[in-house]
Amino acid sequence: MKKLILMLLAFAPLSVFAQKFGVVNQGDIVQAMPEYTQAQTDLQNESKTFDDELKRMQDELQKKAEAFDKESATLPDAIKTRRQNELQEMYQKIQQYAQDAQQQMQASEQEKMATISEKLQKAIEDVGANGGFTAIFMEGSMPFISKTLCTDVTAQVKTKLGLK
């Protein structure tokens, strides 16, 4: 019985070495994906649309403020107060629009990146299953990953996604 236990203890560490670990550079893969390039283009176009509208609103406020400044000395108090209120309301609308646009951009980016992340995760899982890996770590997510004890599977994941 003692010999059996000693043999088990002697061979137990060998089973640890039989495990296969991989590392993948997620950033490299994402930047090579056409979906990422398209998402960046879409986000830039969306941002430009918001920026153009914001600029138009600011220009309109600027023109009305300049006109008010020129006329304010000759306007009755009631009209002056009403125009000041209008300018204040326009300013608040611009602030609200800028905030809403920023939230919309963040939501769009999260949505587009979620789709990309799901596709990448599926490819990593497939490579892991097909390659017999115990674990695949994301490069940079761990304080230290030994390149000699892990297999870099970045190229395999790119191949799985049809990337070069």
N, C-alpha and C positions, 0 to 999 in steps of 0.2 A: 504494500500500500504506500509505503514511504517513497519507493522508487517511482510509482505512478505520479504522485504529487510533485516530486522533484522534476520529473520529465515535463509535466504540465507547466510548471513554473519556468523551466528552461526554455520551452518553446513559445510561451505566451508573448514575450516581447517580439518574437518574429512575426506574429500576426499583426502587430502594430506597423511594422515596416512594410507589410503587404498592402497597406492602405495606399490609395492613390489620391493625391491632392492636386488641384489645378488653381491657376490664378488667371484672371481675365482683366484686361484694360478696358473698362466700360466706356471711358471717354473716347478712346480711339474708335471704337465700334460705332458709337452714337454719331460721331462727326462724319463717319463714312456712309451712314445710312441716307438714302435719298429722301426718306420721310423727314429726317431732321433738316435737311437743306430746304425742303418744301415748307416745313413748319416755320423756319427762320424767315423765309421769303414772305409767307402769309402774315406773320407777326409784324414784319417791317411795313407791309402794305397797310395793315390795320392801324398801326401806330401813326403812319403818315396821314391816314384819313382823319383820325382823331386830332392830330396836330394841326392839320389844315382847318378843321372846323373851329378849334380853339383859337387859332390865329385870326380867323374871320370874326369871331365874337369879340376878341380883344381890339381889333381894328375898329369895329363898330362902336365899342365903348369909348375908345380914344377919340373918335370923331365927335361923338355926342358930348364928351367932356370938354373938348376944345370949343365946340359951339356954345356950350353953356357958359364957359369962362368968358367968352367974348360978349355974350348977351346979359350976363348976370347983373351987371351994374344997372341996366335999364329995365329989368323985369320987376313986376310987382311981387311982393313977398309970397303970395299964395302960389304963383306960377313957379317962382324960384324954389320953393319947398317941394312942390310936386316933381319938378325936374331932378332935384337932388335925390329924392326918393327913388325915381326911375333909374338914375345912375347907380344908386346903391343896390337896387334889385338886380340890375344887369351884372354888376360885379359879383353878387352872390350866386347868380346863375352860372357865371363863368367858373367860379370856384367849385360849385357842385358838379358841373360838367367835367372839369379836370379830375375831380375825385372819382366820379363814375367811370370815366375813360380809363383811369389807372386800374380800377378794380376789374373792368372788363378785360383789359390786357393781361392781367395776372390770371384771370380765369381761363382765357384762351390759351395762354402758355401752359398752364397746368393740364388742361385737356389734351393738348397736342403732345406734350411730353409723356402723359400717362399712356397713350397709345403706343408710343415708341418704346417706353419702358416695358410694357407688357410683351411686345414682340421680342425684345432683347432677352427678357427673362425666360421666355419659352425656348428660345434658341440655346441659351445657357443650360437650361434643364435638359434639353435634348442631347447636347454635347456631353453633359455629365452622365446621363443614362447610357448613351451609346459607348462612351469611353471608359465606363466602369470607375468613374471618380467617386470617392467617398465624399469629397466636398470641393467646391470651386469658390475661391475667395475673390472679392473685388479688389483690384490693386488700389492701394491707398486707403482701404477701409480698416486695415489692421496696422498696428504699429510696426510689425516686422513680418515679412513673408520671405522665407528662404527660397531663392530662385533655384537652388540645387535640389531641394526636396519637393518642389511643386513643378508641375508641368504648365507652361503658359498655353492656354487654350484660346487666346484671342483670335488667332488665325482660323481655328476650327469654327468658332462662333461666327466670324465674318463669312466663312464659306457657307455655313448653315443658312445665313441670311442672304446669300448670293452677292456678297460684297467683295471687292478686291482689296 
